[in-house]
Amino acid sequence: MTLGLFLVGIVVVAALVATLLLAGRGEKEYSESTRRNTVNLSLIYIVVIVLSFVAVGIYIRWFA
């Protein structure tokens, strides 16, 4: 179980880093929309991470 959580954490962090690196590239005139999209994606990642931890906690509490 610990190994699985560790691997999920690595994938989430890698996806976040890749998104932030790719969002930094692009044309100058699109920088404002890129910044807004980066903020939106970051918020989505935060919500998904929190919900994932809640789901794992529920699973451990009632099914493990």
C-alpha positions as CSV (number, residue, x, y, z in Angstrom):
1,M,0.0,0.0,0.0
2,T,2.8,2.4,0.9
3,L,4.6,1.6,-2.4
4,G,1.4,2.4,-4.3
5,L,0.9,5.7,-2.6
6,F,4.5,6.6,-3.2
7,L,4.2,5.8,-6.9
8,V,1.0,7.8,-7.2
9,G,2.7,10.7,-5.5
10,I,5.6,10.6,-8.0
11,V,3.3,10.5,-11.0
12,V,1.3,13.5,-9.6
13,V,4.4,15.6,-9.0
14,A,5.9,14.7,-12.4
15,A,2.7,15.7,-14.1
16,L,2.5,19.0,-12.3
17,V,6.2,19.8,-13.1
18,A,5.7,18.8,-16.7
19,T,2.6,21.0,-17.0
20,L,4.3,24.0,-15.5
21,L,7.4,23.6,-17.7
22,L,5.3,23.3,-20.9
23,A,3.1,26.2,-19.9
24,G,6.1,28.4,-19.8
25,R,6.8,27.9,-23.5
26,G,4.9,29.8,-26.2
27,E,4.5,33.1,-27.9
28,K,4.8,36.4,-26.0
29,E,1.3,37.5,-27.0
30,Y,-0.3,34.5,-25.3
31,S,1.4,34.9,-22.0
32,E,-1.7,36.3,-20.2
33,S,-3.9,33.3,-21.3
34,T,-1.0,30.9,-20.5
35,R,-0.7,32.3,-17.0
36,R,-4.5,32.0,-16.4
37,N,-4.5,28.5,-17.8
38,T,-1.5,27.6,-15.5
39,V,-3.4,28.9,-12.5
40,N,-6.5,26.9,-13.5
41,L,-4.5,23.7,-14.0
42,S,-2.7,24.2,-10.7
43,L,-6.1,24.6,-8.9
44,I,-7.4,21.5,-10.6
45,Y,-4.3,19.5,-9.4
46,I,-4.7,20.8,-5.9
47,V,-8.4,19.7,-5.8
48,V,-7.6,16.3,-7.3
49,I,-4.8,15.6,-4.9
50,V,-7.0,16.5,-1.9
51,L,-9.8,14.4,-3.2
52,S,-7.4,11.5,-3.8
53,F,-6.1,11.6,-0.3
54,V,-9.7,11.6,1.0
55,A,-10.6,8.6,-1.2
56,V,-7.5,6.7,0.0
57,G,-8.4,7.5,3.6
58,I,-11.9,6.3,3.2
59,Y,-10.6,3.1,1.5
60,I,-8.2,2.4,4.3
61,R,-10.7,3.1,7.0
62,W,-13.6,1.0,5.6
63,F,-12.1,-1.6,3.2
64,A,-8.5,-2.4,4.4
